[in-house]
Amino acid sequence: MVTCPACGAERPDGDRFCGSCGAPMPEQGAAAQATGPFEAPVDPGLTPPGAMPSVGTGLAVRLPGGRTGEFFPVGEQGTSIGRSPECDVFLDDITVSRVHARVRQDVGGWVIEDAGSTNGTYVNRRLIEGPEILADGDEVQVGKFRLLFVA
């Protein structure tokens, strides 16, 4: 027999709900399933946690699906983004113009500029009107693609 935690009624083992008040009954052996701290095994061959290694300046695809995680380094001469296979960052989708935007280094840092695209270029979900200075972690949207700027 099991006692209902809500109303105190005695119920047969195995009931999922109390027949008197409808409250859920504790699972059999639930008390034996309590969790507690445990010590994880240590592998001396693993690198200890710490700062992520630097991958350099670039753009990483955040969305959509199949390309998520792809990384495109930004070269010293600048990087072109577009639907044309000649672009440094090739994004094959109708929402992206053939040459959609360019990223280049300027006196103030890394700058993105729309290249006259049909759908515009967005930084942190805001349509850019001219050259825009990028900061580490900025989200760049080109067509349906969302890219993360990594400095």
MOFEN-V916402 format. One record per pair of residues at least 6 apart in sequence whose C-alpha atoms are under 7 Angstrom apart, sorted by the first residue. I is the first residue (numbers start at 1). J is the second residue. D is the distance in whole Angstrom. If there is no record, write none. Layout:
i->I j->J d->D
i->I j->J d->D
//
This chain:
i->1 j->10 d->6
i->1 j->11 d->5
i->1 j->12 d->5
i->1 j->13 d->5
i->2 j->10 d->6
i->2 j->11 d->5
i->2 j->12 d->6
i->2 j->13 d->6
i->3 j->9 d->6
i->3 j->10 d->5
i->3 j->11 d->6
i->4 j->10 d->6
i->4 j->18 d->6
i->4 j->25 d->6
i->6 j->23 d->6
i->7 j->21 d->7
i->9 j->20 d->7
i->11 j->18 d->7
i->15 j->25 d->7
i->16 j->24 d->6
i->16 j->25 d->5
i->17 j->23 d->5
i->17 j->24 d->4
i->17 j->25 d->5
i->18 j->24 d->6
i->18 j->25 d->6
i->56 j->73 d->7
i->56 j->151 d->6
i->57 j->73 d->6
i->57 j->74 d->6
i->57 j->150 d->5
i->57 j->151 d->4
i->58 j->71 d->7
i->58 j->72 d->5
i->58 j->73 d->4
i->58 j->74 d->5
i->58 j->149 d->6
i->58 j->150 d->5
i->58 j->151 d->7
i->59 j->71 d->6
i->59 j->72 d->5
i->59 j->73 d->6
i->59 j->147 d->6
i->59 j->148 d->5
i->59 j->149 d->5
i->59 j->150 d->6
i->60 j->69 d->6
i->60 j->70 d->6
i->60 j->71 d->4
i->60 j->72 d->6
i->60 j->147 d->5
i->60 j->148 d->5
i->60 j->149 d->7
i->61 j->67 d->6
i->61 j->68 d->5
i->61 j->69 d->5
i->61 j->70 d->5
i->61 j->71 d->7
i->61 j->146 d->6
i->61 j->147 d->4
i->61 j->148 d->6
i->62 j->68 d->5
i->62 j->69 d->6
i->62 j->146 d->5
i->62 j->147 d->5
i->62 j->148 d->6
i->63 j->145 d->6
i->63 j->146 d->5
i->64 j->145 d->6
i->72 j->89 d->7
i->76 j->105 d->7
i->77 j->104 d->7
i->78 j->102 d->7
i->78 j->103 d->5
i->78 j->104 d->4
i->78 j->105 d->7
i->79 j->88 d->6
i->79 j->102 d->6
i->79 j->103 d->5
i->79 j->104 d->6
i->80 j->87 d->5
i->80 j->88 d->5
i->80 j->89 d->6
i->80 j->99 d->7
i->80 j->101 d->6
i->80 j->102 d->4
i->80 j->103 d->6
i->81 j->87 d->6
i->81 j->88 d->6
i->81 j->89 d->5
i->81 j->90 d->6
i->81 j->99 d->6
i->81 j->100 d->6
i->81 j->101 d->5
i->81 j->102 d->6
i->82 j->89 d->6
i->82 j->90 d->6
i->82 j->91 d->6
i->82 j->96 d->6
i->82 j->97 d->6
i->82 j->98 d->5
i->82 j->99 d->4
i->82 j->100 d->5
i->82 j->101 d->7
i->83 j->90 d->6
i->83 j->91 d->5
i->83 j->92 d->5
i->83 j->93 d->7
i->83 j->96 d->6
i->83 j->97 d->6
i->83 j->98 d->4
i->83 j->99 d->6
i->84 j->90 d->6
i->84 j->98 d->5
i->84 j->99 d->6
i->87 j->99 d->7
i->95 j->143 d->5
i->95 j->144 d->6
i->96 j->142 d->6
i->96 j->143 d->5
i->97 j->117 d->5
i->97 j->118 d->6
i->99 j->115 d->6
i->100 j->114 d->6
i->100 j->115 d->5
i->100 j->116 d->7
i->100 j->117 d->5
i->101 j->112 d->7
i->101 j->113 d->6
i->101 j->114 d->4
i->101 j->115 d->5
i->102 j->112 d->6
i->102 j->113 d->5
i->102 j->114 d->7
i->102 j->115 d->7
i->103 j->110 d->7
i->103 j->111 d->6
i->103 j->112 d->4
i->103 j->113 d->7
i->104 j->110 d->6
i->104 j->111 d->5
i->104 j->112 d->7
i->105 j->111 d->6
i->109 j->133 d->6
i->110 j->133 d->6
i->110 j->134 d->6
i->111 j->131 d->6
i->111 j->132 d->5
i->111 j->133 d->4
i->111 j->134 d->6
i->112 j->131 d->6
i->112 j->132 d->5
i->112 j->133 d->6
i->112 j->134 d->7
i->113 j->130 d->6
i->113 j->131 d->5
i->113 j->132 d->6
i->114 j->120 d->7
i->114 j->121 d->6
i->119 j->143 d->6
i->120 j->127 d->7
i->121 j->127 d->6
i->121 j->128 d->6
i->121 j->141 d->6
i->121 j->142 d->5
i->122 j->128 d->6
i->122 j->140 d->6
i->122 j->141 d->5
i->122 j->142 d->7
i->123 j->138 d->7
i->123 j->139 d->6
i->123 j->140 d->5
i->123 j->141 d->6
i->124 j->138 d->6
i->124 j->139 d->5
i->124 j->140 d->6
i->136 j->149 d->6
i->136 j->150 d->5
i->136 j->151 d->5
i->137 j->148 d->6
i->137 j->149 d->5
i->137 j->150 d->6
i->138 j->148 d->6
i->138 j->149 d->5
i->139 j->146 d->7
i->139 j->147 d->6
i->139 j->148 d->5
i->139 j->149 d->6
i->140 j->146 d->6
i->140 j->147 d->5
i->140 j->148 d->6
i->141 j->147 d->6
//
